[in-house]
């Protein structure tokens, strides 16, 4: 300690080491000299670093600003957080993402004539969940493709050869053949999917199998069994992946059609559970089983079919035939509420089912042609349209379209599906339908 009471810094600094090296020097150190308070304190663990070469420390100090001067992208890459920051999005690419999806001009195959799944439809689908899927079933020549074309993209005034679903040509009608084979796919700009199918229980498909000696799959021994199983596979598939299924018939009514619908409902695949654990733990899934809306479309209806008494009989018969079905065949479509029969009260039908009547389209132009005035007729009556007994064909198509498009869209599975997710879900369902044990057992009973 010094006389003033302060410690001598030389005893703890470099001067102490110097005094050990110079035993001749003694006495107190000058506080104002190089070893005074102006000298920085050096810790003992830094002494070895101080004894090292000055060149090494100088080199280290020179590298420090080089590391700090690296750009942010390189620092991120060195830290293992990924590659360099992406460049700005190309305005052309960004503009392309804002454009509307490509408009389909004609239908494409979802299932070909060999009952194989096709993947070309996914190019027209988006990652959005607001989608409605409409399918159609019916016997041969009932007008399924024409109805689906009018509901999707065409008008009655257009040429049928330009329809998105190719209708049966005159030559095909003369030969008694079917126009559609497999399942055709079309999606509108309003994101509504339409699925047109080949005729169920088709005699032309059976004739083609027999006369052309087509080889049957090994699990089918008879051609008529194969045709019926094809129809059941398509119907069961539509009952699982569609929100609305339209059943088209051109005369009232074929009892075998209702038996076919009940059989397809029986072999319909169950709704997949969200996980294996929930499916194994739950004893019954009847409460969560999915069933679509079923609409009966009476195509080529005559004038007497629009009579209120005949209309009531048709509704009553369909209700009795479908009484034990879980399909949603009533309560979602009404001809009384869309002003087709303005003079009938809403409670005119005791049990109203989803039934819609559609007249002949070919006779529309003939009925709208004004009759020529005869010698004894008044010129005033020649200007009035002829009595049809029902609204115009265009008006009924518009009413049917509005009723079908406004139907509820329940979830097809336990999870919300986008358009692309629906496509993969439908592909999985189709593969499960073709490998269904229930359909295999039913085929064995038919043989």
TORPAKE-981066 format. One record per atom (N, C-alpha, C, O): residue in one letter; x, y, z. Coordinates in steps of 0.1 Angstrom, whole numbers, plus 2048, in hexadecimal, padded with zeros to 3 digits. Example, Ala and Ser with C-alpha at 12.3 -4.5 7.8 and 13.67 -1.06 7.14 Angstrom:
BEGIN
A8847C784E A87B7D384E A8847DF84E A88E7DF855 S8807EA847 S8897F5847 S88180084F S88680B850 
END
This chain:
BEGIN
X8097F4800 X800800800 X80980C800 X81480C806 X8058177F9 X80C8247F9 X80882C805 X7FF82880D X80F837807 X80C840812 X7FE845812 X7F884881C X7F9847806 X7EC84D804 X7E1842807 X7D5845807 X7E5836808 X7DB82B80B X7D78247FE X7CF81B7FF X7DC8277F2 X7D88207E6 X7E28157E3 X7EE8167E7 X7DD80B7DD X7E68007D9 X7EF8047CE X7EB80C7C6 X7FA7FE7CD X8038007C3 X8007F87B7 X8017EC7B8 X7FC7FD7AC X7F87F57A0 X8047ED79B X8027E3794 X8107F279D X81B7EA798 X81C7DD79E X8227D4798 X8177DB7AA X8187CD7B0 X80F7C37A9 X8127B77AB X8057C87A2 X7FC7BE79C X7FC7BF78D X7F57B8787 X8047C8787 X8047C9779 X8107C2773 X8157B8778 X8157C8768 X8207C2761 X82D7C6768 X8377BF767 X82D7D1771 X83A7D5777 X83E7CA782 X84A7C9785 X8347C3787 X8377B9791 X8407AE78A X8497A9790 X83C7AB77E X8437A1777 X8517A6773 X85B79F773 X8517B3770 X85E7BA76D X8677BA779 X8747B8778 X8627BC785 X86A7BC791 X8707AF794 X87B7AD799 X8687A4790 X86E797793 X879794789 X88378D78C X87879977D X883797774 X88F7A0776 X89A79D773 X88C7AC77D X8977B5780 X8987B678F X8927BF795 X8A07AD795 X8A17AE7A4 X8A87BA7A9 X8A77BD7B5 X8B07C17A0 X8B77CD7A5 X8AE7D97A8 X8B17E17B0 X8A37D97A1 X89A7E57A2 X8927E47AF X88E7D97B3 X8907EE7B6 X8887EE7C2 X8817FB7C4 X8828047BC X87B7FC7CF X8748097D3 X8668097CC X8628017C4 X85F8137D0 X8518147CB X8518187BC X85B81F7B8 X8478157B6 X8468187A7 X8408267A6 X83882A7AE X84382C79B X83D839798 X82F837792 X82E830788 X82583D799 X81783A794 X815841787 X80B83E780 X81C84C784 X81A853778 X82184D76C X820852761 X82984376E X83183D764 X82983375C X81D83275D X83082B753 X82982274B X822817752 X81981174D X82681475E X820809766 X81580E76F X811807778 X81181B76E X807821777 X7F981D773 X7F681376D X7EF826778 X7E1823776 X7DD824768 X7D381E764 X7E582B75F X7E182C751 X7E381F74A X7DD81D73F X7EA816750 X7EC80874A X7E080074D X7DB7FF758 X7DA7F9743 X7CE7F0745 X7D27E474D X7DD7DF74C X7C87DF754 X7CA7D375C X7C97C7753 X7C07C674B X7D27BE754 X7D27B174C X7D07A6756 X7D87A475F X7C679E753 X7C379275C X7CD78775A X7D4787750 X7CE77F764 X7D9774763 X7D776B758 X7E0766752 X7C9768754 X7C775E749 X7CA76473C X7CB75D732 X7CC77173B X7D077872E X7DF77A72D X7E477F723 X7E7775737 X7F5778737 X7FC76F72C X804774725 X7F776272B X7FD75A720 X7FA75F713 X80375F70A X7EE765711 X7EA76B704 X7F3777701 X7F677A6F6 X7F677F70C X7FF78A70B X80D787707 X81478E700 X81177B70C X81F777709 X8217726FB X82C7716F6 X81576F6F5 X8167696E7 X81A7746DD X81D77F6E1 X81B7706D1 X8207796C6 X8157846C3 X8097816C3 X81A78F6C1 X81179A6BD X80B7996B0 X80079E6AD X8117916A7 X80C78F69A X7FF78669A X7F6789692 X7FF77D6A3 X7F37746A3 X7E777C6A8 X7DC77B6A2 X7E87846B2 X7DD78C6B7 X7D97966AC X7CD7996AB X7E279B6A5 X7DF7A569B X7D779E690 X7CE7A468A X7DB79268C X7D478B682 X7C5788686 X7BC78967E X7C3784692 X7B6781697 X7AD78E697 X7A278D693 X7B379969B X7AB7A569A X7A87AA68C X79E7B168A X7B07A6683 X7AD7AA675 X7A27A166F X79C7A6666 X7A0795674 X79678C66E X788790673 X77E78D66D X78779667F X77A799685 X7717A167C X76679D67A X7757AC677 X76C7B466E X7687AD661 X75E7B065C X7717A365C X76D79C650 X761793653 X75879264B X76078D65F X755784663 X74878C665 X73E788660 X74A79866B X73E7A066D X7397A6661 X72D7AB660 X7417A7656 X73D7AE64A X7367A5640 X7337A9635 X734798644 X72D78F63B X71E793639 X718798643 X71979162E X70B79462C X70178B634 X705780638 X6F5790636 X6EC78863F X6E977A639 X6E7770640 X6E877962B X6E576C625 X6F0762629 X6ED75662C X6FD766628 X70875D62C X70875963A X70A74D63E X705763643 X70475F651 X6F9755654 X6FB74C65C X6EE75664D X6E374D64F X6E773F64B X6E4735651 X6EF73F63F X6F373263A X6FD72B643 X6FD71F645 X706734649 X71172E652 X70A72965F X710720665 X70072F663 X6F972A670 X6F171E66E X6EC718677 X6F0719661 X6E870D65F X6D970F65F X6D1706661 X6D571C65C X6C671F65C X6C171F64E X6B572364C X6C7719644 X6C2718637 X6CB72062D X6D6724630 X6C6720621 X6CE727616 X6CC736616 X6C573B61F X6D173C60C X6D074A60C X6C174F60A X6B9747606 X6BE75B60E X6B076060D X6AC7605FF X6B37635F6 X69F75B5FC X69A75B5EE X6997685E8 X6977725EF X69A7695DB X6997755D4 X68A7795D3 X6817715D6 X6877855CF X67A78A5CE X6727825C3 X67877D5BA X6657805C6 X65D7785BD X65C77F5AF X65A78B5AE X65D7775A5 X65B77C597 X64D781596 X64377A599 X64B78D591 X63E79358F X63578A586 X62978A587 X63B78457C X63477C573 X62E76F57A X62376C578 X636769583 X63275E58A X627762594 X61D75B596 X62876D59B X61E7725A4 X61177559D X6067725A2 X61277B591 X60677D589 X5FF771585 X5F3770584 X607766582 X60175A57D X5F9753588 X5EF74C586 X5FD755595 X5F674F5A0 X5E97565A3 X5E07505A8 X5E776259E X5DB7695A0 X5D1767595 X5C576A596 X5D576158A X5CC75E57F X5C2753583 X5C574B58B X5B675457D X5AC749580 X5B173C57A X5B973B571 X5AC73057F X5B072357A X5AC72156C X5A3728567 X5B3718566 X5B0715558 X5A2710556 X59D70855D X59C71554C X58E712549 X58D705541 X594704536 X5866FB545 X5846EF53E X57B6F1532 X5706F7534 X57E6EB527 X5756EC51B X56E6E0518 X5646E0511 X5726D551E X56C6C851C X56F6BF527 X5796C252F X5686B4529 X56A6AB534 X5766A2531 X57A6A0526 X57C69D53C X58869453B X584687543 X57B68754B X58C67D541 X58A671548 X58F671557 X59A675559 X58666D55F X58A66A56D X58C65B56F X595657576 X584653569 X585644569 X58364055A X579643554 X58C639554 X58B635546 X582629545 X57C62454E X580624538 X577619535 X57C60C53B X57460253C X58960B53F X58E5FF545 X58E600555 X5935F855C X58660A55A X58460C568 X59160F56F X59360C57B X59B616568 X5A761B56E X5A762A571 X5A163156A X5AD62E57C X5AD63C580 X5B6644578 X5C163F574 X5B2650574 X5BA65956C X5BE666575 X5B666A57D X5CA66A574 X5CF67557C X5CF683575 X5D468D57A X5CA684569 X5CB690561 X5C269B567 X5C46A7565 X5B869856F X5AE6A2574 X5B46AB57F X5AF6B6581 X5BF6A7585 X5C56AE590 X5CB6BB58B X5CD6C5593 X5CE6BD57F X5D46C9579 X5CA6D557A X5CE6E057A X5BD6D257B X5B36DC57B X5AE6DF589 X5A46E758A X5B36D9593 X5AE6DB5A1 X5B76E55A8 X5C36E75A5 X5B16EB5B3 X5B86F55BB X5B86F05C9 X5B26E65CD X5BF6F85D2 X5C06F65E0 X5B66FE5E7 X5BA7075F0 X5A96FC5E5 X59F7045EC X5946FA5EF X5926F05E8 X58C6FD5F9 X5826F35FF X5746F55FA X56C6EC5FD X5717005F4 X5637035F0 X5616FC5E2 X5627025D8 X55D6EF5E3 X55B6E85D7 X54E6DF5D9 X54C6DA5E4 X5476DD5CE X53B6D55CE X53D6CA5C3 X5416CD5B8 X53A6BE5C7 X53C6B25BE X52E6AD5BA X5276A95C3 X52B6AC5AE X51E6A75A9 X52069B59F X52869D596 X51A6905A2 X51B68459A X50E681594 X503686598 X50D67758B X501673584 X501664582 X50B65E57F X4F565E583 X4F3650581 X4E664F578 X4DE658579 X4E6644571 X4DA642569 X4DC63755F X4E763255C X4D163255A X4D1627550 X4D562D542 X4D8639541 X4D7624538 X4DC62852B X4D2631524 X4C662D523 X4D663C51E X4CE644516 X4C464D51D X4BB652517 X4C664F52A X4BD658531 X4C0667530 X4B966F535 X4CC66A52B X4D067852A X4D967D535 X4D8689539 X4E167553B X4EA679546 X4F4683541 X4F668E548 X4FB681536 X50568A531 X4FF69852D X5056A2530 X4F3698527 X4ED6A4524 X4E96AC530 X4EB6B8531 X4E46A653A X4E06AD547 X4ED6B254E X4EC6BE552 X4F76AB54E X5046B0554 X50A6BB54D X5106C5553 X5096BB53F X50E6C6537 X5066D353A X50C6DE53A X4F96D253B X4F06DD53D X4F26E354B X4F16EF54D X4F56DB554 X4F76E0562 X5056E6564 X5076EE56C X50E6E255B X51C6E655E X5206F3555 X5246FD55B X51F6F2548 X5256FC540 X51D6FF533 X52170952C X5136F852F X50C6FA522 X4FE6FF524 X4F96FF52F X4F8703519 X4EA708519 X4E36FF50F X4E96F9506 X4D56FF510 X4CE6F7506 X4CF6FC4F8 X4CD6F44EF X4D27094F6 X4D370E4E8 X4E07094E1 X4E070A4D5 X4EA7044E8 X4F67004E2 X4F56F34DB X4EC6EB4DE X4FE6F14D2 X4FE6E44CB X5036D94D5 X50D6DB4DC X4FC6CE4D5 X5006C34DE X50E6BD4DB X5146B84E4 X5136BF4CF X5206BA4CC X52B6C34D3 X5376BE4D4 X5276CE4D8 X5316D74DF X52F6D64EE X5366DD4F6 X5276CD4F3 X5256CB502 X5326C6508 X53A6BF502 X5346CA515 X5406C651C X5406B651E X54B6B051E X5346B1521 X5336A2521 X52C69E514 X5216A2511 X53369650D X52E692500 X52268A501 X52167F507 X51768F4FB X50A6884FB X50A67D4F1 X51267C4E8 X5006744F2 X4FE6694E9 X4FA66E4DB X4F06754D9 X50266A4D1 X50066E4C4 X4F46664BE X4F065C4C3 X4F066B4B2 X4E56644AB X4EA6564A6 X4E264C4A7 X4F66554A2 X4FB64849D X4FC63F4A9 X4FA6334A8 X5006444B5 X50263B4C1 X4F46374C5 X4F262B4CA X4EA63F4C4 X4DC63B4C7 X4D76304BE X4D16264C3 X4DA6314B1 X4D66274A8 X4DD6194AA X4D660F4A9 X4E961A4AF X4F060D4B2 X4ED6084C0 X4F05FC4C3 X4E66104C8 X4E360C4D5 X4EF60C4DF X4EF6044E8 X4F96144DC X5056144E4 X5046204EE X4FB6284EE X50E6204F7 X51062A501 X51B6334FE X52562F4F8 X51A640501 X52464A4FD X52E64B508 X53A64C504 X52B64C514 X53464E51F X539640524 X531637526 X54663F527 X54C63352D X555638538 X55C641537 X554631544 X55B63554F X555640556 X548641557 X55D64A55B X558656562 X56066255C X56C66255B X55866C557 X55D678552 X55D68355C X554684565 X56768C55B X569697565 X5696A455F X56E6A6554 X5626AE566 X5626BC561 X5606C556D X5586C1576 X5676D056E X5666D9579 X5646E7573 X56A6EB569 X55A6EF579 X5576FC574 X55F70757A X567704584 X55E713576 X56571E57C X56072158A X567727592 X55371D58D X54E71E59A X5527135A4 X54D7135AF X55C70B59F X5627005A7 X5576F65AB X5556F25B7 X5506F15A1 X5466E75A2 X54A6DB599 X54C6DD58D X54C6CF59F X5516C4598 X5456BB594 X53C6B959B X5446B8587 X53A6AF581 X5406A257C X54A6A2576 X53A697580 X53E68A57D X534683575 X52967F57A X536681568 X52D67955F X53266B55E X53E66855D X52866255F X52C654560 X52664C554 X51C65054E X52B640552 X525637548 X51863254D X516631559 X50F62D544 X502628549 X50461C552 X50C613550 X4FB61B55C X4FB610565 X4F360455E X4E9607558 X4F75F8561 X4F15EC55B X4EF5EE54C X4E45EB547 X4F95F2545 X4F85F5537 X4F85E952E X5015E152F X4ED5E7526 X4EE5DC51D X4F85DD512 X4FD5D350D X4FB5E950E X5055EB503 X5135E7508 X51B5E1500 X5165EA515 X5235E551A X5245D651B X52E5D0518 X5195D051F X5185C251F X51A5BC511 X5215B2510 X5135C2508 X5145BD4FA X5235BE4F5 X5285B64EE X5295C94F9 X5375CB4F4 X5405C14FB X54A5BC4F4 X53E5BD507 X5465B350D X5445A5507 X54E59E505 X5385A2503 X5355954FE X53A5934EF X54158A4EC X53759D4E7 X53A59C4D8 X54959F4D5 X54E5994CC X5505A64DE X55E5A94DB X5685A04E3 X5745A24E2 X5625974EA X56A58D4F1 X5755944FA X5805904FB X57059E501 X5795A450A X57C59C516 X57259551C X58859B51B X58B593526 X58759A533 X5895A5535 X58059253B X57B597548 X585595553 X58E58D552 X58559E55D X58E59C568 X58C58E56E X58158856D X596589574 X59657B579 X58B579584 X58656E586 X58758458B X57D582596 X56F582591 X56657F599 X56D584584 X56058457E X55F579573 X56857856B X555570574 X55456556B X54A568560 X54B562555 X540570562 X535573559 X535581555 X53858A55D X532584548 X532593544 X52859B54B X52B5A754E X51C59654D X51159E553 X5155A1562 X5115AC567 X51C598568 X52059B576 X52B5A6576 X52A5AF57F X5335A656C X53D5B156B X5375BE569 X53B5C856E X52D5BF560 X5265CB55D X51F5D1569 X51F5DD56C X5185C8571 X5115CC57D X51B5D1588 X5195DB58F X5265CA589 X5305CE593 X5375DC58F X53A5E4598 X5395DE582 X53E5EB57E X5345F6582 X538601587 X5275F4580 X51D5FE583 X51D600592 X51C60C597 X51E5F659A X51E5F75A9 X52A5FF5AE X52A6075B7 X5365FC5A7 X5426035AB X5416125A9 X54461A5B1 X53B61659D X53962459A X53062A5A3 X5326355A8 X5246245A6 X51A62A5AF X51F62B5BD X51D6355C4 X5266215C2 X52C6215D0 X53662C5D1 X5386335DB X53E62E5C6 X5486395C6 X5426465C7 X54664F5CE X5376495BF X5306565BF X52A6585CC X5296645D1 X52464E5D3 X51E6505E0 X5286545EB X5246595F5 X5356525E8 X53F6555F2 X5466625EF X54A6695F9 X5486675E3 X5506725DF X54867E5DA X54D6885D7 X53A67D5D9 X5326885D4 X52968E5DE X5256875E8 X52769B5DD X51D6A15E5 X50F69F5E0 X50569E5E8 X50D69F5D3 X50069D5CD X5016925C2 X50B6925BA X4F86895C2 X4F767E5B8 X4EA67F5B1 X4DF67E5B8 X4E96815A4 X4DD68359C X4DA675596 X4E367058F X4CE670598 X4CA664592 X4C0667587 X4B566C589 X4C466557A X4BC66956F X4B565D56A X4BA652568 X4A865F567 X49F654561 X49665B557 X492667559 X49365454D X48A65A542 X47C655542 X475658539 X47964C54B X46B64854D X46964355B X472640562 X45D644560 X45A64256E X45263556F X447634569 X45762B576 X46562B57B X46A61C57A X462613578 X47761A57B X47D60D57A X481608588 X48960E58F X47A5FE58D X47D5F959A X48B5F359C X4915F45A7 X4905EE591 X49E5E9592 X4A85F4595 X4B35F159B X4A5600591 X4AE60B594 X4AF60E5A3 X4B96115A8 X4A360D5AA X4A360F5B8 X4AA6045C0 X4B16065CA X4A85F85BB X4B05EC5C1 X4BF5EE5BF X4C75EB5C8 X4C35F35B3 X4D15F65B1 X4D66005BA X4E15FF5C0 X4CF60B5BD X4D36165C6 X4D56115D4 X4DE6145DB X4CC6085D8 X4CD6035E6 X4D95F95E7 X4DF5F95F1 X4DB5F25DC X4E75E95DD X4F45F15DD X4FD5EE5E4 X4F55FC5D5 X5016045D5 X50360B5E3 X50E60C5E7 X4F860E5E9 X4F96145F7 X4FE60A601 X50560D60A X4FA5FD5FF X4FE5F3608 X50D5F0607 X5145EE611 X5135F05FB X5215ED5F9 X52A5FA5F8 X5365FA5F5 X5246055FC X52B6125FC X536612606 X53460D611 X542617603 X54D61760D X549620618 X54362B617 X54E61C624 X54B625630 X554631630 X55F63162A X55063B637 X558648637 X56564563F X56464064B X57064863A X57D645641 X57D64D64E X57A65964F X582646659 X58364D666 X590655666 X59965365E X59065F66F X59C66866F X5A9661673 X5B366566F X5A865667B X5B464F680 X5B0641682 X5A463D684 X5BA638683 X5B762A685 X5B2628694 X5AA61F696 X5B763069D X5B362E6AB X5A46316AD X59D62A6B4 X59F63C6A6 X59163F6A8 X5886356A2 X57D6326A7 X58D62F696 X584625690 X584618698 X57A611697 X58F61569E X58F6096A6 X58860B6B3 X5826016B9 X5886176B9 X5826196C6 X57361A6C5 X56C6166CE X56E6216BA X5606236B9 X5596166B5 X55E60F6AC X54E6136BB X5476076B7 X53E6086AB X53D5FF6A3 X5396146A8 X53061669C X533624697 X53562E69E X533625689 X536631682 X52A63667A X52B63E671 X51E63167E X512634676 X50F643677 X50A64966E X512649683 X50F657684 X51866067B X51366B678 X52465C678 X52D664670 X52E65F661 X53666465A X52665665D X526651650 X52165B646 X517662649 X52765C63B X523667631 X51A661626 X51C656621 X510669623 X506665618 X503672610 X50167C616 X503671603 X50167D5FB X4F36805F9 X4EA6795FD X4F068C5F3 X4E36905EF X4DF6885E2 X4E76885D9 X4D36825E2 X4CF67B5D6 X4C36825D0 X4B96855D6 X4C56855C3 X4BB68D5BB X4B66845B0 X4BE67F5A8 X4A96825AF X4A267A5A4 X49E684599 X49568D59C X4A468258E X4A068B582 X498683578 X49D67A572 X48C687576 X48368156D X48568855F X47F69255D X48E683557 X49168954A X486685540 X48067A541 X48568D535 X47B68A52A X46D688530 X46668052B X46A69153A X45C690540 X452695536 X45469E52E X44668F536 X43B69252E X43269D535 X4346A0540 X4286A252D X4206AC533 X4186A753F X4166AE549 X41369B53E X40B695549 X413693556 X40D691560 X421692554 X429690560 X42969C569 X42C69B575 X4266A8563 X4256B456B X4186B7571 X4166C1578 X40F6AD570 X4026AE577 X4046AD586 X40B6A458A X3FD6B558E X3FF6B559C X3FC6A75A2 X4036A25AB X3F26A059D X3EE6935A3 X3F968959F X3FD6815A8 X3FE689593 X40968058F X416684597 X41D67A59B X418690599 X4246945A1 X42468F5AF X42E68A5B4 X41868F5B5 X41768A5C3 X41967B5C3 X41F6765CD X4146745B9 X4166655B9 X4256625B7 X42A6585BD X42C6695AF X43A6665AD X4426695BA X44B6615BD X43F6735C1 X4476765CD X44466B5D8 X44D6675DF X4376675D8 X43465C5E2 X43A64F5DF X43F6485E8 X43B64B5D2 X44163F5CF X45063F5D2 X4556355D7 X45764A5CE X46564A5D1 X46864A5E0 X4726445E4 X4606515E7 X4626515F6 X4606435FC X46763F605 X45663B5F7 X45462E5FC X4606245F7 X46461C5FF X4656265EB X47061D5E7 X47D6205EE X4856175EF X47F62C5F2 X48C6305F8 X48A632607 X49263960E X48062C60D X47D62F61B X48862A625 X48A63062F X48F61F621 X49961A62A X4A761E626 X4B161862B X4A862861E X4B562C619 X4BB637622 X4B3640627 X4C8638624 X4CF64262B X4D364E622 X4D7658627 X4D164C615 X4D465760C X4CB66360E X4BF661611 X4D066F60C X4C867B60E X4BF67E602 X4C26865FA X4B4677601 X4AC6775F5 X4A06815F6 X4986825ED X49F688601 X494691603 X49869D60C X4A269C614 X4916A860A X4946B4612 X49E6BD60D X4A16C7614 X4A46BB602 X4AF6C45FD X4AB6CA5EF X4B36D35EB X4A16C65E8 X49D6CB5DB X48E6CB5DA X4886C15DF X4886D55D5 X4796D75D5 X4756DE5C8 X47A6E95C5 X46C6D85C0 X4676DF5B5 X45C6E95B9 X4596F25B1 X4566E75C5 X44C6F15C9 X4526FE5CE X44C7085CC X45E6FD5D3 X46470A5D8 X46B7125CD X46D71E5CF X46E70C5C2 X4747135B7 X4697185AD X46D71C5A2 X45D7185B1 X45271E5A9 X44F71759C X44B71E592 X45270A59B X44E70258F X43F70058F X439701584 X4396FE59B X42A6FD59C X4257095A5 X4237075B1 X42371459F X4207205A7 X41271F5AE X4107255B8 X4097165A9 X3FC7155AF X3FB70B5BA X3F070B5C1 X4057045BD X4056F95C8 X40B6FF5D4 X4157065D4 X4046FC5E0 X40A7005ED X4166F95F0 X4186EE5EB X41F6FE5F9 X42B6F65FD X4296E9604 X4316E0603 X41D6E760A X41A6DA611 X4116D1608 X40A6C960D X4126D35FB X40A6CB5F2 X40E6BC5F2 X4066B35F2 X41B6BA5F3 X4216AD5F3 X4236A8601 X42A6AF609 X41D69D605 X41F698612 X42D694615 X432697620 X43468E60C X44268A60E X44A68E601 X44A6865F8 X44F69A601 X45669E5F5 X4656995F5 X46C69B5FF X4686935EA X47668E5E8 X47D6975DE X4776A05D9 X48A6945DC X49269C5D3 X48F6975C5 X4976905BF X48469C5BF X4806985B2 X47E6A45A9 X4796AE5AE X4846A459D X4836AF594 X47F6AA586 X48469F582 X4766B0580 X4716AC572 X4776B5568 X4786C1569 X47B6AF55D X4816B6552 X47B6B1545 X47B6A5542 X4756BA53D X46E6B5531 X4786B2525 X4846B3527 X4736AE51A X47B6AC50E X4816B9509 X47B6C3509 X48E6B8507 X4956C4501 X4926C64F2 X4926D14ED X4916BB4EB X4906BB4DD X4826C14D9 X4816C84CE X4786BF4E1 X46B6C54DE X4696D34E2 X45E6D94DF X4736D94E8 X4726E74ED X4716F04E1 X4696F94E1 X4796EE4D7 X4796F74CB X46C6F64C4 X4677004BF X4676EA4C3 X45A6E84BC X44E6EF4C3 X4466F44BC X44E6EE4D1 X4436F44D8 X4447034D8 X43A7094DA X4507094D7 X4527174D7 X44F71D4C9 X44D7294C8 X44E7154BF X44B71A4B2 X43D71E4B1 X4347164B3 X43A72B4AE X42C72F4AE X4247284A3 X429727498 X4187244A6 X41071D49B X40B727491 X409733494 X409722485 X40572B47A X3F672E47C X3EE725480 X3F273A479 X3E473E47A X3DC73846F X3DF73A463 X3D1731473 X3C872B469 X3BF735463 X3BF741467 X3B773145A X3AD73B454 X3A374045E X39E74B45D X39F737468 X39573B471 X39A73F47F X393743488 X3A873F481 X3AE74348E X3B175148E X3B3758483 X3B275749A X3B576549B X3C476749B X3CB75E4A0 X3C9772495 X3D7774495 X3DD7764A2 X3E97744A4 X3D577A4AC X3DA77C4BA X3DF76F4C0 X3E976E4C7 X3D77644BE X3DB7574C4 X3E87514BD X3EF7484C3 X3EB7554B1 X3F77504AB X4047554B1 X40E74F4AF X4037604B9 X40E7664C0 X4117604CD X41B7624D3 X4077584D3 X4097534E0 X4107464DF X40F73E4D6 X4197424E9 X4207354E9 X41772A4EB X40C72C4F2 X41B71E4E6 X4127134E8 X41370E4F7 X41C7104FE X4087084FB X407703509 X40F6F650A X40E6ED503 X4196F6514 X4216EB516 X41D6E3523 X4206D7524 X4176EA52C X4146E3539 X41F6E3543 X41D6DE54E X42A6EA540 X4356EB549 X43D6F7545 X43C6FC53A X4466FC54E X44F70754A X45970353E X4596F753B X45F70D539 X46870A52E X474701532 X47770153E X47B6FB529 X4866F352C X4926FB532 X4986F653B X49470652C X49F70F531 X49C713540 X4A5714548 X490716543 X48C71A550 X48E70F55A X493711565 X48A703556 X48C6F755F X49A6F4561 X49E6F056C X4A26F5557 X4B16F2559 X4B76FC562 X4BF6F956B X4B3709561 X4B871356A X4B4711579 X4BC713582 X4A870D57B X4A370A588 X4AA6FE58E X4AD6FE59A X4AC6F3586 X4B36E858B X4C16EB58E X4C76E6598 X4C86F3586 X4D66F7589 X4D76FF596 X4E06FC59E X4CE708598 X4CE7105A4 X4CC7085B0 X4D170A5BB X4C36FE5AF X4C06F55BB X4CC6EC5BE X4CF6EA5CA X4D26E75B4 X4DD6DD5B6 X4E96E55BC X4F06E05C5 X4EC6F15B6 X4F86F95BB X4F66FE5C9 X5007015CF X4EA6FF5CD X4E77055DB X4E66FA5E6 X4E36FD5F1 X4E86EE5E2 X4E86E35EC X4F36E45F6 X4FE6E95F3 X4F16DF602 X4FC6DF60C X5076D6608 X5066CC600 X5136DA60C X51F6D3609 X5266CD615 X52F6D361B X5216C261A X5266BC626 X5346B6624 X5386B4618 X53C6B462E X5496AF62D X5486A0628 X54169862E X55069D61E X55168F619 X558686623 X55567A622 X56168B62B X569683634 X56968A641 X563695643 X57168564B X57268C658 X57B698657 X57C69F661 X58269B64C X58A6A664B X5856AF63F X57F6A9635 X5886BC63F X5846C4634 X58D6C2628 X59A6C262A X5886C061C X58F6BD611 X5906C8607 X5866CF605 X59C6CB602 X59D6D45F7 X59A6CD5EA X5986C15EA X59B6D45DF X5986CD5D2 X5A36C25CF X59F6B75CB X5AF6C55D2 X5BA6BB5CF X5B96B05D9 X5BB6A55D6 X5B56B35E6 X5B46A95F0 X5A86A05EC X5A86945EE X59D6A65E7 X59269E5E2 X5966945D7 X5926895D7 X59F6995CE X5A36905C3 X5AB6845C9 X5A86785C4 X5B46865D2 X5BB67B5D8 X5B26725E0 X5B36665E0 X5A86785E7 X59F6705EF X5966685E5 X59365C5E9 X59266D5DA X58A6665D1 X59265A5CB X58C64F5C9 X59F65D5C8 X5A76525C2 X5A86465CC X5A863B5C9 X5AA64A5D9 X5AB6405E3 X59D6385E5 X59D62C5E7 X59263F5E4 X5856395E5 X58362F5D9 X57E6245DB X5876345CD X58562B5C1 X58D61E5C2 X5896145BF X5996205C7 X5A26145C9 X59C60B5D4 X59C5FE5D2 X5966115DE X58F6085E8 X5836025E3 X57F5F75E7 X57B6085DA X56F6025D5 X5735F65CC X56C5EC5CC X57D5F85C4 X5815EC5BB X5865E05C3 X5855D55BF X58B5E35D0 X5905D85D8 X5865D55E4 X58A5CE5ED X57A5D95E3 X5715D85EE X56D5C95F0 X56A5C25E6 X56D5C55FC X5695B75FF X55A5B65FE X5565AB5FB X5535C0601 X5445BF600 X5405BD5F2 X5375B55EF X5465C45E8 X5435C35DA X5485B55D5 X5415AF5CD X5535B05DA X5575A35D6 X54E5985DB X54B58E5D4 X54959A5E7 X53F5905EC X5325905E5 X52C5865E2 X52E59C5E1 X52159E5D9 X5235985CB X51A5925C6 X52F59A5C5 X5325945B8 X5325855B9 X52D57E5B0 X53757F5C4 X5375715C6 X52856B5C6 X5255605C2 X51F5735CD X51256E5CE X50A56F5C0 X5015675BE X50E5795B8 X50857A5AB X50C56E5A1 X50456B599 X5185695A3 X51D55F59A X51655259C X519548595 
END
